[in-house]
């Protein structure tokens, strides 16, 4: 998600050329960037031949409603994917492709849609973790709608308020010196420009895309609902379970570890198509390591153990239990493996940030020079950041269509005041910690936008864990004084608000980048984002409560089986428990494995970056696994998600090789439609589940499901 759960990889987009840096001024008789016209292909300037803004009204009721519906659609998909796998489809490119299928004034509705999406990250991470620990709802139950609206408001509007100055910083002033191309935002702009082309060929292609995305969406939605009445036959296949039922009882051990299983899930297959072979195969590698090698070795050496599932099936064991009394001495394999996986993901994200240290140095130098200029007694003195020439890009938006300083500052002031009031009164968080959480939100936004703009993937995983470790280290000595619940609530809510605000701000700055390339006026674009954030504040809590009421296992930390693996939620909860415990509840062997995982993660990340910078060795980069994805796979039990991702990626690779023309026309439309269709399908399934007419619990068959659990 983008914004949905963790985002360790980016979605492939069109190739982006980085041409010479030259802007011609209108006074010199050249075409002007102010009119959306450039003479060269330059990724730091508006796109060539983009029509200049003519003053027409673009923020209409129709555009806001359509954008809200589109954003809610993407939010459904990312909520489903995030709770199930920890992945999220990137909202920017997703909105560009799917939005055009809904309405052709996409450029006017996309900002509202993205305003709905970024803050959804908190509902696949911090919010469920808070409820699982009984820190929002009574007795560990679900929180009230009002409380969730409050948290969404704080995260969304705090992130929205400083997206405007960060646009000026990262899209205009520092984009060129820091080489911030925002790959997905640029791909989105190119997609929109292509879809809006008036050429006969482009219009025909657009019609084909509309038809394909509609068919994929409808088929995915119907399949998600229909297959739920016979999931063991139509949806999830486990070949080893079939062998067991046919008399091969010796294979029950492999079934216990989740092998060999995959699902005919349109959403997971679509995500596999989008992420590509390297991330998909990295996911398979993580599953093999965790549930094919490390887990069985742990049980063999009696370092970890499982629990029997049913007396009806002797030998069938679950290795997914979380028993706090046995975390150090006799943990489940899933808990033991969780720590190396979390530390590996954290190390990879931090390494990615460190590899951008040169850019952060330039950013710090820019801040120092700007401050020096402001404090200089000589007001005529001009200090310019130089890389051999002036690097700031002129804002293509005419003055009258820009956001006024008092608008974003006023929103920030109001959001800050509400947060400083609500966090202490509603959540019992001290004023000092509340201030720290809000400050971390801004700081993490700077980090996330920098990495997002440079490499196209969000390090939201590491910044959220960073918030947990920073605030946890402060609260650790106050647990006895404040109480364990108060300390844990402060830790989790603080990380939720700060990382949610950072992710929201990053998504919106990327949207500003798309608008910059298309010459979109920033003032109506920002107000559209504001409307989208408001819609998200009201819609996302309702969607989350609908999912959790229909599938209560999402909020049950003791559940050994659930349709949703909630890997991100589990990581958030366990990190908070660990950081606030007097003694970290990790066995010695798991600590050692965590150190090894960190070394492997850092080494592979550095190797990938080194290979990517050498043209003659770049082709080897594909063969180095994405260790962030490997770590994520190690937190998801079994093989269902990993094999399904791999099937989708393999199908996309074969399609690209043997059907290049149809792949170019239909690929993104089919993948986006499949993902969105199943997301909405699960909203319908949730309603059917609550109405007690869903399958297979009330109607249908459990034939084919492992131990008839499905």
N, C-alpha and C positions, 0 to 999 in steps of 0.2 A: 504494500500500500503504500504506490506507492502507497500508497499508503495504507495498509492493513497491518498485519503482524510484522515480524522481522523481515528486513529486505536485504538479504546478502548478495543479491545479484541484480543486474539490470536487464530490461527487456531489449532485445535488439531493435535497432531502428535504422533509418536510412543513413547512408554514409554522409559524413559532413566534411566538407573541405575547409581547410584553414588557409585562406589566401593572403595576399599582401594587405598591409594596413594603410589604407589611404581613404580619407574622406574629403570630398571636394565641397567647397563652400559655394552657395548660390550666388554670392556677390562676385565670384570669380568666373561666372558664366558657365559653371558646371552644374550637373544634376545635384540636388541637395538631399542630404539624409533627412532633413526636416520634412521633405515631401515623400519620404519612403522610397527614394530612388538612390541606387548606388551603381557605380560603374564596374565594380569588381565583386567577385565572390569572396566575401569576408564574413566569417562566422560571428564577428563582433559588431556587425552592422545589420540593419534591416534587410530583409530578403529583396532580391532584385525584382523589379516590376510589380511590387505590391502597390495597390491603389491607395493614394493618400486618404486619410480620414476626411470626410466631407461635412462633418458637423451633424450628421444624421443621429437621431436618437437610437441608442443601442440598448439602454437599460429599460426594457419594457416589462410589463406584467407577464406577458407571454414568455419572454426569454427567461425570466426568473423562475416561473413555474416549470418550464421545460428543463432548465438547468437543475432545479431541485429534484425533479423526477429522475433525471440522468444521474445526479449525485447519489440519490437514494438507491438506484439500481446498482451502481458501482459499490456503494457501501454494503449492500446485501451480499454481493459477491466476495468482497474482501473480509467481511465478518465471517462468512462461511469458510473461506480458505484459511483465514488466520487461525480460527479455532481448530480447524481440522489438521493443518500442516505447519502453521507458523509462517507460511508464505503469504504474500499479497500481490495482486496484479498492480502494475504501476498505473496510477490514476490518470496521469497526464496523457500518455499515448492512448490508453484505453478510452478516455473520454473523447479524444479526437476521432477515433475510429467509430465507436458506438454512437456518439452523439450525432454524427452526420446521418446515421441511419434513422434517427428519430426526427431530426429537424435540420434543414439545410442552413439555418442561420446559426451554425455551430459556434462561430466565433463569439456570438453574443451570449450563449448559454453555458460555455465551458467554464468560465470563471466561477459561476454559481455552483456548478457541479463539483469543482475542485474544492470550493469552500466547504462542501458537505463531506469530503472524503478524508482529509488529512487527520482530523481529530479522532477518526474512527479507530486509530491505532490503540487508544487506551482501552477499548472494549475487547481486545484480544490479548491483553497483557496485564496491566495494573488493576483494572476494575474487577475482573474475575478473581484475581489473586486476593484482593481485599475481601471479597465476599467469601471465598473459600476459607479464609482465616477468621471469619466472623467479625470483621472490623467495620462493615457498613450495615449489614442486615442483622436482625436479631437472631440469635442462636445459629449463626452461620447461614441463615437464609438469604434470599435475594434482597438487595437494597430497594428502597422505594424509588419510584420514577423521579420524584423531586430531587432526591440526593444525586442521582445520576445526571440529571439536567444541570445541576449546580456544578459538578465536576467537569462536564463537557463544556459548559460556558466558560469556566475559568481557563481551561486549556486552550480552547478555540480562540477566544477573543484576546487573550494575552498574546498568543502567537500572531494573530492577525494585526495587532496594533503596531508591532515593530517590523512587520514585513515590508512596509513602505521605505523606511530609511535603509533597510538592508538591500532593497532593490537598487536604490541609488548607489550603494556601496559596491555590490557584487555584480550587478548587471551593467552599470555605466562606468564607474570609476576604476574598478579593479579587475574587470573581466579579462582585459587583454594582458596586463602584467601577471595575473595569476593563471592565465590560460583556462578560464572558466567558460567552457562551451555549453554546459548544461545539455548533454547529449539527448536526453529524452525530451526536454523542452524544445530543443531545436528540431528534433524529429517530429514532434507534434506540430510545430509551425509549418514544416514542409508538407506534412500530411494535410493540414487544413488548406494550405495554398493549392495543393494538387486537387483536392476534392472540390474546391471552389472554382477551379479553372473553367473557363467558358468554351474551351475547345470541344469539338464534337467527340473526340476520343476520350477526353477526361470525363465528359458527362456520361458517356456510355459505360465507362469503368465505374463511375459512381453508382449508376443504376444497378450494375451487377453486384457491387459491394452491398448495396441496400438489400437486394434479394437474398444474397448469401447470409448476411448477418441475421436477417429475419428468420430464415429457415433454421439456421443453427440455434438461434435463441429458442424458437418454438420447440424444436426437437429435443433440445437439452432440458427444457422445463418439463415437457411431457414425460420424458424418460426418467427424470429424477423422481417424479411423483409416482408413475406407474410401477417402476422397478422396486419401490419400497414395499410393495405387497408380496414380493418374492425375492428378497435381496440376495439370498444364497444361490439363486438360480440365475437371476438377471443382472445383478449389480456387482457383488464381490465373489470372486472365485478363489478357492483354496484347493489346489491340486493335491497336496499332501493329505488334507482332510478327506478328500474323496478316496484316496488309496486306503486310508485307515478304515473308512466305512465299508470298503470292499474286502476287508480282511487283513490288510497289511498293518497290523497293530504295532509293529516295531517302529513305525515312523511317527508315533505320537510325540516323541521328544522334539522333532522338527516342527510339528504343529504348535507345540507349546511356545516355541520361539518366534512364531508368526510366519513360518515358511510353509509353502510357497504360495503367496497370495497377492492378488492385485484386484483392482476394481474397474468396471467400465464406467467410470465417472467422467462425464464431459468436462467438468471444471478442472479436474486433475490432469486429464489428457490435454486440455487446452493450455494449462499452465506449463506442462512439459513441452508443448510445441513452442511456446513463447520463450522459455528460458534457454532452450538449446541443449545440445548434447553434453557439453562440459559440466554445467551445473546439475543436469539430470543424472549423469553417470557419477558425479561426486556424491549425490544423494544416495545412490545405490551403494557406493563405497562405504558411506557412513553406516548404512543399515547392515551391510555385511560385517563390518568391524564390530559393531555393537552387539548385534543379535545373531551373528554367525560365528564369531571368533571370541571376543572378549567375554561376553555373557556366559557361554558354555564353559569357558576356562574358569571363570569365577565360581560357578556352581561346582565344577569338578574339584577345585581346590578348597571348597567349603568356605570361601571368602564371602559369598552371598548365597541367598536361598530364595526359593519361591513358595507359593501356597497352592494346595490342590484346588482345582476348580469345581469338580463334581465327583461324587462317589460313583455316578453312572459311567464315568469315563476314567478308569484308573490310569494314572500316568500323565494325565492332562494337568499342566501346572501353569499358573500365572506368575510372571516375574515382574509385575508392574506395581506391586503394593508399596505404599508409603506408611511405614510404622515408625513414628518418631522415637519410640523407646528402643529401637534397634538400629538407628541410623549409623552408629559407630561400630557396633559389635557384630550385627548380623543383618545388614541391609539387603534390600532386594537388588537384583542386578540393575534395574532401571535407575534406582537412586544412586547406586555406586557409579554408574556410567554418566549420570547427569552432570557431576562436577567436572570431569575432564572435558565434557562437551561444552559446558558453559564457559569454562576458562579458555578453551580453544577459540570459541566464537569471539569472546572478548579480546583475546590476543590478536586475532586476525583484524578485527575492526580497529584496534588501537594502532596496529602496524600500518594499516592503510592510512590512518591519520598522520602518523609519524613520517611516512613516505611523502606526505605533502608539507613537511616541515619548512621547506624553502618558501612555499607559498604563504604559510603562516608567518614566516619571518618578514616577508614583504608586507603582509597585512599589518603586523605590529609596527613596522617602520612607517607605513602610511599614517597610522594613528598617532605616532610620536610627532611626525612632521606637521600633521594637521593641528595637533595641540600646540606645538611650538609656534605655528603661524598665528593661531588665535591669541596666544599670550604675548606675541611680539609687540613691542612698543611702537615699532614702525608699521603702521597700518597699510602702507603702500607696498610693503614687501610681499612678494608672491613666492610661495614655496610649492614646487610641483614635483610629484613623484616621477622620476624619469628612468626609462630603460633605453637610453639613447635618444628618445623622443617623447613627446607628450603621449600619455597612454589613455587618458580619459576619453570616453565616447560621448559625443553630444547627444542629449536626450531628444529623440525624434518627435516627442509629443509636444505640440504647441502649449504655451504657458497656460492658456485658459482651460485646457483639458487635463491639467495635472492636479494631483491631490494636494490640497492645502496643508501646510504644516500643522495647523491647529486641528485638522480633522483626525489625523492619525495620533497626534499627541493627546488630543482630548479623549479618544477611545482608550489609549494606553493609560491615561490618568484614572479614568473611570474603572477600567478593568483592574488596575493596581489597587485602587481603594476598595473595590468589592472583594478582591482576593484577601487583602489584609484584614478585612472584617469577617469574611465567611470562614476562612481557614481556622482562625482561633475559636470562633463561636460555634461553628457547626462541627468541626472535626477535632477540636481540642489540640490544635497545633500552636505552639508559642509564636509570638510576633517575630522573634529573631529567626526561627526556623522558616516561617512563612516568607520572610524577606529573602532568605537564602534560596528557597525553592524557586521563587520568581526570578532571582538573579541568575540561577543556573539555567532556567528556561531560555533566557536571552543568550547566555554564553554558549549553551549547546546548539542554539539555532545558528550561531556564527560558524561553529564547527561543522554541523550537518550540511549547511548550505555550501560551505567551501568544498567538502568532499563530494557532495551531490553534484555540484557544478563541474568538478574536475573529472570524476570517473563515472558518474551516472548511477551510483548506488548509494543508498542512505546508510550511514553508520549508526542508525537509531538504536540498534542492539547494544552497542558499547556505551553510548551516552546514557541510556536508561540504567544500565548496570553501574555506570559511573556515578549517577545520582544516588543509587542505592548504597554504594560503598562510601561515598563522601558523607552523606547524612547518617548512614549507619555507624560510621566510625565516631561521629559526634555524639549520637544518641546512645552508643554502647555503654558508656559510663553512667548514663542516667536511667537505665532500665529499672534499677531497684527503687529509685526515687519516683519516677513517673509511672511505672508499671509497664509490663511487657506489651499490653495491647496499645497503650498510648504511643510507645516508642515505635512499634511496628506500623501503626496507622500513620504516624508522621513520616516514616521512611517510605512507605508505599505510596501514600497520597502525594508526597513531595516529588517522588520520581515520576508518578503518573502525570502530574500537572506540568512539570518541567520538560519531560520528554515529549508529552503530547503537544505542548506549545511549540517546541523546537520542530517537530515533524510538521505541524500545521504551517508554521512560518516557511519551512523549506519548500513544501508543496506550492505555497502561494507565490514565493519568489520565483520558482521555476515557471509558474503560470505567467508571472510578469515578464520573464524572459521570452516566452512564446509570444506574448502581446507586443513586446519590444520589436521582435523580428517582423511582426505583421503590421506594425504601426498602430496598434490599438491604443486609444486614449486611456490613460491610467486611472482617471477619476471614476468613470463609470465601471471600469474593470474592478477597481477596489470595492466599490459599493456592491457590485455583483458578488464578490467574494464575501463581503459582510452578510449579504442575504443568504448565501449558501451556508455560512457558519451558523447563522441563526436557525436555518432549516435543520442542519445537522444536530444542533443542540436539542431540538425537539424530537427528531426522528430516530437518531441512533440509540438513545436509551430505550425507546419503545421496541425497536428491532431486537436489541440485546435481551430485554425481558421476555420477549416472545420466544426467542430461541431457548433461553434457559428454563422457561416454564414448560416448554414442550420436551426438552432434553435436560432434566435436572442433574444428570451426571456431570454436566459441564462445571457445576459449582460444588461437586462432591470430591474432595481431595482423596477420599478413601476408595473411590470407585476403581475397580480393576478392569472394567470394560466400559467403553463409551464410544459412541459414533464419532466423537470429537476428541482427538488426542491432546489438545491444548498444550503444546510443547512450550510456547512462550509463557503462558500462565504459570506452568509448573516451575520454570526457571526463575521467574520473578518471586514466587512464593518461597522457594527453597533458599534463594540468596538472602532474602530478608530474615528468614529464620536463622540461617547460618551466621550472618554478620552481627546479629543481636544476641546470640547465645554466648554464655560465659566461655564455653569451649566450642570451637567450630565442630559441628556434628558430621565430621568426615573421617572415614577410616584412614589409617596410615597408607594403605595400598592405593586408595583412591587419590590421596595427595600426590603420591609418586606418579601415578598415571596422569594427573593433571599437569604436572611439570613437563612430562614427556609430550603431552598434547599441545602445550603452549609452544614448546620448541619446534614441534612439527608444523604447527600453524604459522608461526612467524617465518620459519624457513621457507615453506611453500609460497607464502605471500610475497616475500622478498624475491624469490626465484621467478615467480610469475611477472613481477614488475620488471625485473632485469631482462627477462626474455622479451617482454613487450617493447622495450626501448631499443632493441637491436634488430633491425630489419632482416638480417640474415638468419637470426634465430627465432624470429617471431612465431614461426609455424610450430615450434615446440611448446609454446604457451598453452595450447589446447590440451596437451598431454599432462599438464600439471593440474591436479584436482583443486577445486575451490574449497579450501579448508573451512570456511564459514558454513558452507552448505553441508560439508561432512559432519561438522559439529551439530548442526541443526538436525540432521538425519538421526544422529545418535540419541536425540531426545524424543524421537517419535517411535513408539514400539512397533515391532513387526516390519513387514516388507511391503504392505499394501501401497502406501504413498510412493515409496521410492520406485518400485517396479512400474507403477502406473505413470509416474513422471517420465521414466525411461521409455516406455511405450509411446507416449506422446511425442517426445523428442525424436525418437527414431522414425516415427511416421512423418514428422515434419522434415527431417533430413532427406528421407527417400523422396518425399514430394518435391522438395527443392531441387533434387538432382534429376528426377525423371519427368517432372512436369513444371518446368520453370515458368512458363507463361501463366498457367492457372495458379501456380503458387504466388506469383507476383500480384495477381488480381484478387484472390480469395483468401490467402493465408490469414492475415490479421482479422478479417471479418469473421471467418469461421471460428478462430480461437476465441475472439472476444465474445461472440454470440454464445459459444458453448459455456464459457465461464459464467457469464451473466445469467444465462438460462437456469443453470443449476442453483445459483445463489438465490434467485427468486423462487425456484422450485422448492427450496428448503423453507422459505417463508410460508408457502402454501402447506408444506408438510407439517410445519409447526402448528398451523391453525387446525389441520386435520387431527393432529395428535392431541391437542387440547380438547377438540370436539369428540374424541374417542372414536374416530372412524378411520384412523391411519393404519397402515400396515407396517410390519406384520403383527404388531401387538394385538390389534382388535380384529383385523381381517387379513386374509392372505395366508402364507405359509413360511415357516422357518427352515424348510428343507434346504440343505446345503450350507447352512450356517454352522460354524464350529460350536459344538456342544449345544446347538439350538439357541445360541445367544446372538441376537442381532436386532 
